[in-house]
C-alpha cells in the first residue's frame, strides 16, 4: 500500500485511501485524490515526501 500523508480534508493524519487505487492524473507517479481533487505525488522515499509536503503538494510514500 502507498500511504497518502497528512490529509488536509480529514485533519486527522494520513489519508485512509490507497494511492494505487486513485485515478491517474496523466503521469505515472501522479494520481488525483477523489476527496479533495488534488494531485498526489508518489515519492521514492520519506525525504522526497517531506520536500513535497513542504512545497504544499500532496505526497504518498510506499510502506
Buried (B, 14 or more C-beta within 10 A) or exposed (E): EBBBBBBEEBEEEEBEBEBEEBEEBEEEEBBBBEBBEBBBBBBEEEEBBBEBBEEEBBBBBEE
